[in-house]
Amino acid sequence: MPSVRRISHEFLRRQGLTTVFGNPGSNELPFLADLPDGFRYVLGLHEGAVVGMADGYAQATGRPALVNLHAAAGSGNAMGALTNAVASRTPLVIVAGQQVRSAVGPEANLTNVDAPALMRPLVGWAAEPACAQDVPRALAQAVFEARLQRQPAYLSVPYDDWAADAGENAPAVLDRRVERAGVPGGEQGRRLAEAVAGARRPALVLGGDIDADGLFEEAVRLAERLGGPVWAAPSLFRLPFPNRHPQFRGVLPAGIEPVCRAFEGHDLVLVLGAPVFRYHEYLPGRYLPEGTRLVQVTQDASAAARAPMGEALVADPAAVIELLLKTLAATGATATTGATATTGASGATAGGYRPVPAPPAVDGPRLHPEEVFAALRDEQPADTAYVVESTSTNAAWWRQMDLRRPGSYYFPAAGGLGFGLPGAVGVALAQPGRPVVGVIGDGSANYGITALWTAARHRVPLTVVLLRNGTYGALRWFGGLLGVPDAPGLDIPGLDFTRIAQGYGVPARHVDGVEELRAVLAERPDGPRLVQVDTALTTPS
C-alpha cells in the first residue's frame, strides 16, 4: 500500500508543483523526505521572504506555487507577506507541519493549536485533515481551491501522517481535474454589449487581474476600439495597460471624492479585472457623478458582492473582452471622445505614445529618483520586468517609465513591506530568460533582506537598485496628510546595503552620479547584483 507521502508527492508532480519554497522546521521534515527527482527546493531564510518569493514566482508563471512552512511560529511569520498574496489574488498552496496527532490535544511543543483558525480569514481556504488517509484528498482540495479562488490555501498536516498507509482509494486523487468556465450567458452578454456600444462617453478602468490573466494586448485592442480614456484601478499591483499610451490617464487616486471627479462627464465606466474600488486615503464624497453608470466584470465573486455601487458581472474578463470586440466590430460602434486622435490631456501626438519629460536634477551628491528611473528606462532592455517597492517615489516612477509589455510591473498588492526583494527573486526564478530589476527603497529592503542569500545561492540573474534616502519617505508624506508632522521613528540613517549584500554573497556597489549609474546599468551580469544610489526625498504624488 503506498504511503500518504508517496501519493501526495505524485499528485504534486502531476499538477506541476515541483518547486517548493520553504524554511523547514522539525514538523516539516517528514513531508520533505524522499522528494522525487525533478523537485526543486528553494530555501528562504525567513518565512516572510519565502512567501514573497513564491508570490512573485506564481504571478510570473501564472500557476500556483507550493510553499512549505513551519507550524504556528513559522506560519505566523509568513502572515504579513500573505496579505500581499491575498490582495494580488496569487494562488499559493501552503503545506504546513503539525505535531503528531497524539500530541496535538495535550498541546505539546510546536503544536499549532487550531491551525486553520490561525490563518482565517486571511487565506481563501484552510484545513487540517481529520485522519491520515484524508491527506491526499485534502491536499488536492488545497491545490484546486488556490487555483479556482486565485487565493492562498493552507493545509496543516500532522507529521506522522506522511508515513501512514494512504488507503486503497487514495490513488483516485491522482487523475483529478477541476476547471472553471466563465463565459457570460446570452442575455447577460447582450445587455453588457448594448450598454458599452450605446455609451456616448465610455471610460475604461483596468485592474491588475488583466495583466495576471495575460490580457494586456487584448485590453489595448478594446480600449483603442472604444476610443475613451483608460485608468488603472487604485492600489495598483500589476500594470494592465501601456503607461505612456495616449489614452492612458494613469492610476486612479485611492480616494472616493477624486475617483468621482475623474469620472465626471462619462456616462459609462467599465471596470475589468479589479475591485470597485480599493480606496486608501479617506477622502469622502459621492461614489459616482450624477448620470454615470458603472459596470464591473470580475472573476472574484467576493469583490463583486462587496462593491458599494454599480452593477457587477462575475465572468471571465477574457470572454467579455472578446465578446465586446466582436460586437463593436459587427455594429461599427465606437465612442465619440476621439481620445486616440487628439493630443488632449495625454500630450501625445496623433496615434503616438506620450513623450517622457526630462528628469529634474537636485543640488548636492544625491540623485533625484526620476534620474534613476530615466537611467533604468534608457539602459535596461524594453522587456525588463520591474518589481517595485519604493512607495515615496511612486509619482517619480510613473513620470519616467515607459512600460509597453505584459508582466512589466509588480508591486506589493496590500501595501505590506517585504514583498519587493523576495518578489523580485521569485520573478527572476520564474523567468530566467527575462531581465528582472528590483527597485527597492531602503525602508522596504530590511523587511525582506534575507532574499539576497537565496538569489546568491541560485545565481538568479537579478539587478537590485537600492534607493537610499535615509528615511521612511511615504510616512513623512502621510504625516503631513494626517496632521502629524513630528512623529518619531521615521529616520533610518547609517545603513550600507552594499556591505549587507556582500555578506549574503551578492556583489554590490555604490554609485555617485548619473553617468556612473547608466554605465553600471548597461552591464549584463549573469547573476545577482545590488546597486546602491543615494536619492533625494520625494513624495508619492
ZAMARGU-4260 file (C-alpha; in steps of 0.2 Angstrom, whole numbers, plus 5000, padded with zeros to 4 digits):
<rodrens>
0) 5000/5000/5000 | 5008/5017/4995 | 5011/5030/5009 | 5002/5046/5011 | 5019/5055/5006
5) 5021/5045/4990 | 5003/5048/4984 | 5005/5067/4989 | 5022/5069/4980 | 5015/5061/4964
10) 4999/5072/4964 | 5010/5087/4966 | 5021/5081/4952 | 5006/5079/4940 | 5000/5096/4945
15) 5017/5104/4941 | 5020/5109/4958 | 5038/5103/4959 | 5046/5119/4965 | 5045/5120/4984
20) 5048/5137/4993 | 5051/5134/5011 | 5060/5136/5028 | 5058/5120/5036 | 5056/5116/5055
25) 5056/5099/5063 | 5037/5096/5059 | 5040/5098/5040 | 5055/5086/5038 | 5044/5070/5035
30) 5035/5079/5021 | 5051/5083/5013 | 5059/5066/5015 | 5062/5056/4998 | 5057/5071/4987
35) 5056/5063/4969 | 5068/5068/4956 | 5063/5084/4947 | 5058/5093/4963 | 5067/5109/4967
40) 5068/5116/4985 | 5071/5135/4986 | 5076/5139/5004 | 5072/5156/5011 | 5080/5162/5027
45) 5063/5169/5034 | 5046/5164/5031 | 5041/5181/5025 | 5054/5180/5012 | 5048/5163/5007
50) 5031/5168/5004 | 5036/5184/4995 | 5047/5173/4983 | 5033/5161/4980 | 5021/5176/4977
55) 5032/5183/4964 | 5035/5166/4956 | 5017/5162/4955 | 5012/5179/4947 | 5026/5177/4934
60) 5022/5159/4929 | 5003/5162/4931 | 5002/5145/4940 | 5000/5140/4958 | 5016/5139/4969
65) 5020/5127/4983 | 5025/5134/5000 | 5031/5124/5015 | 5030/5132/5032 | 5033/5128/5050
70) 5019/5126/5062 | 5012/5141/5072 | 5028/5151/5073 | 5033/5149/5055 | 5016/5152/5048
75) 5014/5167/5059 | 5030/5174/5052 | 5023/5172/5035 | 5006/5181/5038 | 5012/5199/5034
80) 5018/5193/5017 | 5002/5183/5014 | 4992/5199/5015 | 5000/5204/4998 | 4997/5187/4990
85) 4979/5188/4995 | 4977/5206/4988 | 4985/5201/4972 | 4975/5185/4971 | 4990/5174/4970
90) 4987/5156/4970 | 4998/5149/4984 | 4997/5131/4991 | 5004/5131/5008 | 5008/5115/5017
95) 5012/5117/5035 | 5019/5105/5048 | 5009/5100/5064 | 5014/5090/5079 | 5010/5071/5078
100) 4991/5068/5081 | 4993/5061/5098 | 5002/5076/5104 | 4990/5089/5097 | 4977/5088/5111
105) 4990/5090/5125 | 4997/5104/5116 | 5015/5098/5115 | 5028/5110/5110 | 5027/5115/5092
110) 5008/5111/5091 | 4998/5123/5080 | 4983/5124/5091 | 4968/5125/5079 | 4979/5128/5064
115) 4965/5133/5052 | 4959/5146/5063 | 4976/5154/5064 | 4976/5158/5046 | 4957/5163/5044
120) 4951/5174/5037 | 4967/5179/5028 | 4968/5164/5017 | 4954/5158/5005 | 4954/5141/5012
125) 4962/5132/5027 | 4960/5115/5034 | 4968/5101/5044 | 4963/5083/5038 | 4953/5073/5051
130) 4964/5057/5048 | 4980/5052/5038 | 4970/5044/5024 | 4962/5061/5020 | 4978/5070/5017
135) 4979/5067/4999 | 4962/5072/4995 | 4964/5087/5006 | 4980/5092/4998 | 4971/5091/4981
140) 4957/5102/4988 | 4970/5115/4993 | 4978/5115/4975 | 4961/5117/4967 | 4955/5130/4980
145) 4970/5140/4976 | 4968/5139/4958 | 4949/5142/4957 | 4949/5156/4970 | 4965/5163/4965
150) 4970/5165/4983 | 4982/5156/4995 | 4976/5140/5003 | 4983/5132/5019 | 4984/5114/5024
155) 4991/5109/5041 | 4997/5091/5042 | 5002/5081/5057 | 5019/5075/5053 | 5016/5056/5057
160) 5003/5056/5043 | 5015/5056/5029 | 5022/5039/5033 | 5005/5031/5036 | 4996/5020/5023
165) 4986/5030/5011 | 4972/5018/5009 | 4965/5009/4993 | 4955/5024/4987 | 4970/5037/4988
170) 4976/5034/4970 | 4959/5041/4964 | 4965/5058/4968 | 4980/5057/4955 | 4970/5060/4939
175) 4958/5073/4946 | 4954/5089/4936 | 4944/5104/4942 | 4941/5118/4930 | 4931/5134/4929
180) 4922/5142/4914 | 4917/5160/4915 | 4908/5164/4898 | 4893/5176/4901 | 4876/5169/4896
185) 4867/5175/4881 | 4856/5188/4889 | 4870/5194/4901 | 4882/5196/4886 | 4868/5205/4876
190) 4865/5218/4890 | 4883/5221/4893 | 4887/5223/4874 | 4872/5235/4872 | 4877/5246/4887
195) 4895/5248/4880 | 4890/5250/4862 | 4877/5263/4866 | 4888/5273/4878 | 4892/5291/4872
200) 4907/5294/4883 | 4913/5277/4890 | 4928/5276/4901 | 4938/5260/4905 | 4946/5255/4922
205) 4958/5240/4921 | 4964/5231/4936 | 4979/5220/4940 | 4970/5204/4935 | 4971/5210/4917
210) 4989/5208/4917 | 4989/5192/4928 | 4977/5184/4916 | 4988/5188/4901 | 4975/5200/4894
215) 4987/5215/4892 | 4986/5216/4872 | 4968/5212/4872 | 4964/5227/4884 | 4974/5238/4872
220) 4963/5232/4857 | 4947/5235/4867 | 4952/5252/4873 | 4958/5258/4856 | 4941/5252/4849
225) 4931/5262/4862 | 4942/5277/4860 | 4940/5284/4878 | 4951/5286/4892 | 4959/5272/4902
230) 4963/5272/4920 | 4972/5259/4931 | 4962/5254/4946 | 4968/5262/4963 | 4981/5252/4973
235) 4989/5245/4958 | 4999/5229/4959 | 5001/5225/4941 | 5001/5236/4926 | 4987/5232/4914
240) 4990/5244/4900 | 5005/5253/4892 | 5008/5268/4904 | 5013/5280/4890 | 4998/5276/4878
245) 4989/5291/4873 | 4973/5285/4881 | 4981/5281/4897 | 4976/5293/4911 | 4987/5285/4925
250) 4982/5276/4941 | 4966/5282/4949 | 4968/5291/4965 | 4964/5280/4980 | 4950/5291/4987
255) 4931/5292/4985 | 4930/5310/4980 | 4944/5311/4967 | 4938/5295/4959 | 4921/5303/4957
260) 4929/5318/4950 | 4939/5308/4937 | 4923/5301/4930 | 4914/5317/4928 | 4906/5318/4910
265) 4907/5299/4907 | 4890/5290/4905 | 4898/5273/4907 | 4913/5267/4917 | 4918/5249/4913
270) 4929/5241/4926 | 4938/5225/4921 | 4948/5214/4932 | 4948/5225/4948 | 4938/5228/4964
275) 4927/5243/4965 | 4937/5251/4972 | 4952/5248/4984 | 4952/5266/4992 | 4966/5271/5004
280) 4966/5289/5009 | 4950/5294/5017 | 4943/5307/5005 | 4924/5306/5006 | 4911/5311/4993
285) 4899/5304/4981 | 4904/5287/4974 | 4899/5292/4956 | 4894/5308/4947 | 4876/5310/4943
290) 4871/5300/4927 | 4886/5289/4927 | 4883/5270/4926 | 4897/5258/4932 | 4898/5240/4927
295) 4911/5229/4934 | 4917/5212/4926 | 4927/5201/4938 | 4930/5183/4942 | 4932/5187/4960
300) 4914/5184/4967 | 4918/5192/4984 | 4924/5208/4975 | 4908/5209/4966 | 4897/5206/4981
305) 4906/5219/4992 | 4906/5233/4980 | 4896/5248/4987 | 4889/5254/4970 | 4887/5249/4952
310) 4882/5233/4943 | 4893/5218/4943 | 4895/5203/4931 | 4905/5188/4938 | 4913/5181/4922
315) 4930/5179/4914 | 4936/5196/4908 | 4944/5187/4893 | 4927/5181/4887 | 4920/5198/4890
320) 4933/5207/4880 | 4931/5195/4866 | 4913/5197/4866 | 4914/5216/4866 | 4927/5217/4852
325) 4916/5206/4841 | 4900/5216/4845 | 4909/5233/4842 | 4916/5227/4826 | 4900/5220/4819
330) 4890/5236/4824 | 4904/5248/4819 | 4901/5257/4835 | 4914/5267/4843 | 4915/5281/4856
335) 4914/5299/4851 | 4928/5305/4863 | 4941/5304/4849 | 4955/5301/4863 | 4966/5292/4851
340) 4966/5305/4838 | 4970/5321/4848 | 4983/5327/4859 | 4971/5332/4873 | 4976/5328/4891
345) 4988/5315/4886 | 5000/5327/4877 | 5004/5314/4864 | 5005/5317/4845 | 4992/5309/4834
350) 4992/5290/4837 | 5009/5291/4846 | 5014/5287/4864 | 5016/5301/4876 | 5034/5309/4877
355) 5044/5307/4893 | 5049/5323/4902 | 5067/5327/4906 | 5071/5321/4924 | 5074/5335/4936
360) 5091/5336/4945 | 5095/5341/4963 | 5109/5350/4970 | 5122/5340/4980 | 5128/5322/4980
365) 5110/5314/4979 | 5101/5310/4963 | 5083/5314/4960 | 5073/5297/4959 | 5067/5302/4942
370) 5086/5302/4936 | 5087/5285/4942 | 5071/5279/4933 | 5076/5288/4917 | 5093/5278/4918
375) 5083/5262/4920 | 5072/5266/4906 | 5086/5270/4894 | 5099/5257/4899 | 5088/5242/4903
380) 5080/5231/4889 | 5062/5235/4884 | 5056/5219/4891 | 5063/5221/4908 | 5051/5216/4922
385) 5052/5228/4937 | 5047/5223/4955 | 5045/5240/4964 | 5044/5243/4982 | 5048/5261/4984
390) 5032/5270/4989 | 5039/5288/4991 | 5045/5288/4973 | 5028/5282/4966 | 5025/5298/4956
395) 5043/5300/4950 | 5042/5282/4944 | 5026/5284/4933 | 5033/5301/4926 | 5049/5292/4919
400) 5045/5274/4915 | 5039/5268/4898 | 5032/5251/4900 | 5023/5243/4885 | 5025/5224/4888
405) 5014/5212/4899 | 5022/5207/4916 | 5032/5223/4917 | 5027/5229/4934 | 5024/5221/4951
410) 5020/5230/4967 | 5015/5224/4985 | 4996/5222/4982 | 4991/5225/5001 | 5005/5238/5004
415) 5014/5227/5016 | 5033/5230/5015 | 5044/5215/5012 | 5037/5209/4995 | 5050/5218/4984
420) 5066/5209/4987 | 5059/5192/4988 | 5046/5195/4975 | 5060/5200/4963 | 5069/5184/4967
425) 5053/5174/4963 | 5050/5183/4947 | 5068/5180/4941 | 5067/5162/4946 | 5051/5160/4936
430) 5058/5169/4920 | 5077/5167/4919 | 5077/5172/4901 | 5069/5189/4905 | 5079/5204/4913
435) 5072/5207/4931 | 5075/5223/4941 | 5070/5226/4959 | 5068/5244/4963 | 5068/5244/4982
440) 5068/5258/4995 | 5080/5257/5010 | 5065/5257/5022 | 5057/5242/5012 | 5073/5232/5010
445) 5075/5227/5028 | 5059/5218/5028 | 5065/5205/5015 | 5084/5207/5015 | 5087/5188/5018
450) 5081/5185/5000 | 5098/5191/4994 | 5105/5175/5001 | 5093/5164/4990 | 5097/5175/4975
455) 5116/5172/4978 | 5113/5153/4981 | 5103/5151/4965 | 5113/5163/4955 | 5097/5172/4950
460) 5100/5185/4936 | 5093/5200/4946 | 5098/5218/4947 | 5093/5227/4963 | 5093/5246/4963
465) 5093/5251/4981 | 5086/5269/4983 | 5094/5276/4999 | 5086/5292/5006 | 5088/5288/5025
470) 5070/5289/5030 | 5053/5282/5028 | 5048/5294/5015 | 5030/5289/5012 | 5027/5290/5031
475) 5033/5308/5031 | 5021/5312/5017 | 5007/5304/5027 | 5012/5313/5042 | 5008/5329/5033
480) 4991/5322/5027 | 4986/5317/5044 | 4992/5332/5053 | 5006/5323/5062 | 5022/5331/5057
485) 5033/5326/5072 | 5030/5308/5073 | 5045/5298/5079 | 5054/5284/5071 | 5054/5290/5053
490) 5073/5291/5050 | 5085/5276/5047 | 5102/5283/5044 | 5118/5273/5044 | 5113/5258/5033
495) 5126/5252/5020 | 5117/5239/5009 | 5132/5236/4999 | 5141/5228/5014 | 5125/5219/5019
500) 5123/5212/5001 | 5141/5206/5001 | 5138/5197/5017 | 5124/5187/5009 | 5135/5184/4994
505) 5128/5196/4982 | 5141/5208/4973 | 5136/5226/4976 | 5142/5244/4973 | 5138/5261/4977
510) 5136/5274/4963 | 5138/5293/4965 | 5132/5300/4948 | 5120/5298/4934 | 5134/5293/4921
515) 5141/5280/4933 | 5124/5273/4936 | 5120/5272/4917 | 5136/5263/4914 | 5133/5251/4928
520) 5115/5248/4922 | 5121/5245/4904 | 5131/5229/4910 | 5123/5212/4909 | 5129/5201/4923
525) 5124/5183/4924 | 5120/5183/4942 | 5113/5194/4956 | 5120/5211/4960 | 5115/5226/4971
530) 5117/5245/4965 | 5115/5257/4979 | 5110/5275/4975 | 5108/5290/4987 | 5092/5299/4982
535) 5083/5315/4987 | 5067/5313/4997 | 5051/5314/4986 | 5033/5311/4989 | 5021/5298/4982
540) 5011/5310/4972
</rodrens>
